[in-house]
Structures are given as C-alpha cells and as structure tokens.
Amino acid sequence: MLAETADGLYCSAGRFHIDPWQPVERALITHAHGDHARPGSAAYLCTNETVPLLRRRFGPDAPLESLKYGETRTIGDVRVSFHPAGHVLGSAQIRIEGEQGVWVAAGDYKRAADPTCAAFEPVRCDTFITESTFGLPIYRWDPTEIVIAEILSWWAANREADKSSVIFCYTLGKAQRLLAELARVSDAPVFVHGMMLGMIDAYREAGVSLPEVQTVIERAKPRGEKRSLAGELVLAPLSARGTPWMRRLGVHSDAFASGLMRVRGVRRQRAYDKGFVISDHADWPALLTTIAETGASRVLATHGYAEPLARHLSSLGLDSGVIRTAWEGEPSGD
Amino acid sequence: MRQFAELYDAIDSTTSTNAKVAAMAAYFAGAPRADAAWAVFFLTGRRLKRLVPHASIGEWTLAATGLEEWMLGECYSVVGDGAETAALLLDAVPAALKGWTTTDIVQPFRAADTSSVAPLALAAWVEDRILPLRGLDPAEQQRRVTAWLGDLDRLERFILFKLLTGEFRVGVSQTLVVRALAHAASLEASLVAARLMGEWTPSAAWFERVLSAEHTDDDRSRPYPFCLAAPLEGDVTSLGELRDWQVEWKWDGIRAQLIRREEAIHLWSRGEELITHRFPEITAAATHLPDGTVLDGEVLAFRDDRPLPFSHLQQRIGRQKQVAQMSRAVPVVFMSYDILESDGEDVRPRPLSERRALLESVLATAGVLRVSPEIVGSSWQQLAGMRANSRALAVEGLMIKRRTSSYGVGRKRGDWWKWKIDPYSIDAVLIYAQPGSGKRASMLTDYTFGVWAGEELVPIAKAYSGLTNEEIAEVDKWIRRHTRERFGPVRHVDPVHVFELGFEGIAKSSRHRSGIAVRFPRMLRWRRDKKAEEADTLDTVRALLEKADADVR
C-alpha cells in the first residue's frame, strides 16, 4: 500500500505521498513540523487544525485542503481519514484503506495528556507505521505534573538567587503545551521570545486557550530604560541560545525541555544547567502499548531508534521492519 | 543518601564554581559528621575498591527488566554510562515482558515511594550495606542490592551503582572541596588541603579533625599539596628574560614528597599513596636528612647515570613483595627539585631561588637522594636545542620555573611551566567509530585510525580527544551517513578522512595487529587537505619505532 521512495512514503493506489521530503503532486501531511511538512508541493491535505499552522509556514496562498478528524475522503482507489495523534495541535495518524487492507501511518505521536491538542486515538489496522524517536527502554517519561512541579521549583530557586530562568523549547507544540500546563498551577506571567508569538497566535486562532504572554522586548520601559527580568521565566527557541538577545536576560540559569534530556550525558554535552524531560513523542511503554492496541500484525518503525524497536518487536513474534528517513538529525517536534 | 544525592544534583546542575562551593559548604555545615566524612571521601575522587563487577550491574538489570542483552548494549551506546543505563532501565520494572498482551507490557510508571521509608544516611549506607558486600557470592550480592532499590529514587540508584563499581565521579576538583570545607569551618584553605592529603579513613572523628581549629599530631605525617606546572603552549620567548627562570629536565618518573619529621620517614606519591616501603633505598638514605625536612622530587629508575624508561619503574610500583630483589634489578633514585620544609619550618612562601640554595645545602648531586641539576643555557634558542635532545636523554622535556616564585597549591598558571617535547605524529585514516561515554554519549566520538599496509588499512591507534565540539559534530554527522557496516555500537566507515595523530611514546606489541602500540594518542588536526591515499604507511610508523629504540640505546 505504502512504499518507500526517494521523496518519502508513497501510495500508488491513491497517487499521493505522506510527509514527502521533496515537492510532489499531492502531499498528505501528518502535522506541521518542518521535518514532516515541506513547502512546494502542488496540493496538500491535512487536518482543519493544521491549516493555520501551515499558512504561517507556507504563506497565505499555499494549496491547502483539509478534513475533520474522522472524516473520510476517497482518493484514487483508497479511502483516507485523519485521526488524532496527540503530538501537537492538528497532528494526525493517517488511515488508508484499500484492497491491501488497512494501513495507519501514525506520524509523530504521544499518549500523555496535552491541553493544547486532541488526545491520541488508537486505530485498528493491519499494518502500523510507528515513529521510534525514543524507541529504547531507557526512554520513559515521568507524569507531566511532576515535570511541571520540577520547573516551578527550579524557577523559584532562581528567583531566590535573583536570576532569570530560560527554558529552551520548540516553538510549535512544546511552547504552547508548557504555557498551558504552567497556567494550570501558577498565575505568574511567562515571557517568551518574539519568534514564538506567531505560533502562539496560530494556536489561539484554532481555538486553543493559552495564557497571556509578554515578549522580553516589551519588558523594556517606553523611554528605553531596561527593567530587569530577574526572577522571571522566559521561553525561547533553541536558535536564540548564544545570540545577543540573551543579554536581555541578565544573570540566568538555562534549561532545555525535551525527551532528549532523559540522558545526563546529552544534557552535559550541550551544557544546559537543567534538563526537563517532557516530550511530545511516545516513550517506550507508550510505543509498546500503542502497537498492541492497533492490533496490527505488521509494524514498521521510522525515525530515531527504528532498528532496536523493530528487533524487539520481532523478538516478541511480530512481523516488523524499518522505514528509512531523510532526517537523521534531531527530532524537531521534541 | 538523599542529602548526598541532592548535593550531587546541585553540583551537577550548575557550571558556576561559586555555586558548587556554596552547595558543598552548606552540606558540610549541615550533614551529620560521619556522612560529611564519606562525602569528602567521594567528592575528592577517592574510591571504594570495586565491590561489584561492572557486568553484574548489567546482569541484574537484565534479570529485573526481562530485556535481552543486545538491548542493554543499544541503550548503553546512547547513554554512555553503565550505572546510568541501569538506573534508567530500572525506573519502572514491568512484572513480565514475555506475553504479547497489553496488560503485561503496560505498567503504570511509579516513582519509588521514598516518603514512607526512613532515609538511611550516607555513612550507614557505606558502612552497613555497601562495604559488607565485599566477598559475598554474586547471587547474595544481587539479592541484597535488588532489595535496596525499592527504597531509592532514580538518582540515588545511579549513585549507588557508581559507588558499587568504584566509578563515582562528580564535577568538582579537590581544590573546590577544600575551599568549601575551609569556608564551612572558617579555616585557612592550605591547612585543610594538608589535612586531606595522604591516607585517611572517613569517620565522624576524622571529619572533626579536618575542621578542627587546633593542630593535631596527625598533621605531622602529611605531605603538602603538590604545586603543579601548566603546559607551555605559546612561544617560549614570551616568558621574557631567561635569567628570571630556573630550568631543569622534566623527569619521567613518579612525582613524590619525601618527609623526614620526628625520626619518621614518609614517601608520598602525587596520587597521595604512601609508597615508603616500595623504595627502601630511598627510605634508608633519608635517615641522613636533618629532622624537619620535606623534599619534592621524582622517583626515577636510574642506572649508569641516566634514567631508565618508565616501564622499568612500573615493575617496582606493582611489587609489594621481594622488594629487595627488585631493587637490585631496577635501582632507583630520588631526584629532588624543591624543598618545602627546612628545620621544621614551612619554607614554601620563600622564593624559589632561596629554596634552591637550601636544597643544595642538604643534598649532593650524586647518590640515592640527589638534586635535579639546573640546566644552564645562554639563550632560549639554546635551551630549545637541548630540549630537542630530550628523547635521547630519556627525559620528557624541560621544566621552567620563575626564580621568585613561592611554592603554590595546585596548578597556578604563570610561575611553573612544563615544556614537553613534541609528540610523535602520523597521518592516519578514520576507519571505525563508536559512541563516546559520559558527556559524549550518543555522539560518535571514539575513533579508530588506520595506516596503509599495501592495499589494506591496519588499525594503529584509537583516539577520542583533540577535536573542537564543532568538528566532533561534523564528523558525527558524516559518519552516520557513511557507515558501511555496523557491529553493535561500532561503525565501519568509508575510508575518507585523514587526521594527524600525536602520541607520546611508541613500542613493539604482540597484542596489536599492527605490531605496534602507541602511548597517549590524540588527534592534533583534521587534515582536510589530505586524501586517504596520502596517509602514512605502516612502514613509516615502524621507522618511528626503530628511531625511538635507537634514541633510548
């Protein structure tokens, strides 16, 4: 049903690609992250919630069509529908039904609750294409409340020491999730880097409720007199690290919010003071649960630790394999 | 353990030395004495002799998680640390992974519930639990350790595994620990530093003595902290006038302090090990020193007025028995280059020129105890020429010390320089790569290099240091895209990139396929200008070996 090609996964029965790496005739998009949604294709199909996000990335004239979660569309010889993946706003698993049975390409997904997007729904299928960004048993996420409590106590300790706190995180997904989770337990305002405003607004347009934020630059008084950010919490994209913008923060402690921070060596290699292990990807137990819940007899793994996951599944008696990806780097969604 | 784990976390969560010192000082001021004593023991890098083999931790983890061994290997290559891999895997242990049903696989995450258990203090952990493991059979060790895990959270488990395997390390230097102790007790750092030297057993009473405002008898056998030299990297003429500097050979032996106080003699290595009884000829000669003398110098294997290679000395270090017999086979001298105490007085604050005069007044230039001769040259150029001859004299280069300098504590830049000879160097091709450990986990940073033997590249050295972080990232990315084969964590890569490798020594070896072993290899430069076929051949390397042999003869 789906085959690996130089441009990514291709469905010949429906003449479309899923998350292609190059411009193609028709692209079905699981979610709006840059390593899944590339510009330049002639036609796109995605979920309704993904539209405002892709408009911001591709421009107002991009040829986007969208479906509701669960709505079915016939394309060529197959029937296609999108189902919540719980990764970021609008993220979807793509279900394809045709003569060769039911396939589900899950894209990136997570099972933990996230106030900013629809929760993952298991979809029964014959062949399941799972992500494996964190496909090793060392990856296991603590409950979100615990991580948020860790963030609050680190923030409080920095405030005590008259320092500002900066958390680096991805602009699409993680930033909004952190804002929403923090707003549940704290009334203190959170500052953001200006680059984050666009996607925060896009989330609001899609109906996600997020607390008010201020940018670091707005903190300056009208006459240009600077007010200190000591004691404040700031969210910033990774690209801001080490730029002159950081000077505005004054004395600060920095952290990275990512599943990658589960490994101490990775945090130290990048010299973050603190790592908060909070991910928009499935951890090891969530991968195994999900795979079992789909009832799939065949599982293909892609991204990250695909080989070890596939090997583990084989040892459990499941038909499994690996799909290669052009993205050998870091998961952008995390 | 909880308090100690929190201290570890505080040290690990900051790069600021002041914050680290503050965290330690707060711990020392508040922790029970016995715990603080063990904390000093571990923080200063002292180790319990390995109680549990590395492999056991892995085996127990597999037994508890039901994972297969290859998976442990995959995880290790990402984490780069055995204890951490185990702690992460043991985070939640499913009851069974055998059946293929949801309920078997999915166990809700449960953080170890530590609140209901009275936390056991660090000293009790070490003395009542960890040390008694020694000598127990592996099954009993496994039973005990596994039972303890329930009381510990992830970080504490990690620390426990580190203590068990003797690999506990934390990002503070001894100097910082000393500073924190001095701060906690309002004492001079130099006094605390001296009290931490040498051998001691952690206990509440010991910790009291470290922080005591009064001098104790114990202080009499202690060496002074060693003054260390910094490597000279720039142009030697930047040091200014030659006459302001005292120049000596840099000896390749064991740095040591020889103490003669109140009729007793102690010989301490720089590793703070008491080695008095390994070198009876030095101890015998030291009985002739005036009472209240402390000398700094080098223990050297020495015959016919020249040093023997370091490997000879190693035979003496390892030997506890038959010392007399060995001392005939490998004679040693104590080559002294400084005096720290004279007539019972601490002379470290006096200028080097005065200390040198004192040293020459107590020692001759020959005999078992002798003065390291001063090298006299008319110019830096002339000294550079003498340095170039180092290998032939079996020394490592030159030491350059400011004549007005006091004897400092630790590595203080600017007064003492070591100007070592350039290492050997070759151009070799990157052939294998595997993930590094610790900070470099999940980056491919441990490389194997080969040189040409006909059409084939023969491994010649492994190296992992010398590149910048940017270069490491670039090589890592390249390797991932140019992997030919994988053997577990090891990747065989396309032979494309050439690196200039430096190493300190070269010797014949029957254990290496190339027939050659190199000492302390590291990468000097990434030779992007060279193609793989332009790298050195095994014959070139053999020629270095022959030359090295000739130099020593």
HADDOCK unambig.tbl for C-alpha pairs under 7 A between the chains (distance, minus, plus):
assign (segid A and resid 136 and name CA) (segid B and resid 75 and name CA) 6.64 0.50 0.50
assign (segid A and resid 137 and name CA) (segid B and resid 89 and name CA) 6.21 0.50 0.50
assign (segid A and resid 138 and name CA) (segid B and resid 75 and name CA) 6.61 0.50 0.50
assign (segid A and resid 138 and name CA) (segid B and resid 85 and name CA) 6.96 0.50 0.50
assign (segid A and resid 138 and name CA) (segid B and resid 88 and name CA) 5.18 0.50 0.50
assign (segid A and resid 138 and name CA) (segid B and resid 89 and name CA) 5.01 0.50 0.50
assign (segid A and resid 263 and name CA) (segid B and resid 79 and name CA) 5.94 0.50 0.50
assign (segid A and resid 265 and name CA) (segid B and resid 79 and name CA) 6.64 0.50 0.50
assign (segid A and resid 265 and name CA) (segid B and resid 438 and name CA) 5.06 0.50 0.50
assign (segid A and resid 265 and name CA) (segid B and resid 439 and name CA) 4.17 0.50 0.50
assign (segid A and resid 265 and name CA) (segid B and resid 440 and name CA) 6.31 0.50 0.50
assign (segid A and resid 265 and name CA) (segid B and resid 441 and name CA) 5.61 0.50 0.50
assign (segid A and resid 266 and name CA) (segid B and resid 439 and name CA) 6.36 0.50 0.50
assign (segid A and resid 266 and name CA) (segid B and resid 441 and name CA) 6.54 0.50 0.50
assign (segid A and resid 268 and name CA) (segid B and resid 439 and name CA) 5.57 0.50 0.50
assign (segid A and resid 269 and name CA) (segid B and resid 439 and name CA) 4.83 0.50 0.50
assign (segid A and resid 269 and name CA) (segid B and resid 440 and name CA) 6.20 0.50 0.50
assign (segid A and resid 273 and name CA) (segid B and resid 13 and name CA) 4.80 0.50 0.50
assign (segid A and resid 273 and name CA) (segid B and resid 14 and name CA) 5.18 0.50 0.50
assign (segid A and resid 274 and name CA) (segid B and resid 13 and name CA) 5.73 0.50 0.50
assign (segid A and resid 285 and name CA) (segid B and resid 106 and name CA) 6.18 0.50 0.50
assign (segid A and resid 289 and name CA) (segid B and resid 102 and name CA) 5.92 0.50 0.50
assign (segid A and resid 289 and name CA) (segid B and resid 105 and name CA) 6.93 0.50 0.50
assign (segid A and resid 289 and name CA) (segid B and resid 106 and name CA) 6.20 0.50 0.50
assign (segid A and resid 292 and name CA) (segid B and resid 101 and name CA) 6.93 0.50 0.50
assign (segid A and resid 292 and name CA) (segid B and resid 102 and name CA) 6.05 0.50 0.50
assign (segid A and resid 316 and name CA) (segid B and resid 100 and name CA) 6.74 0.50 0.50
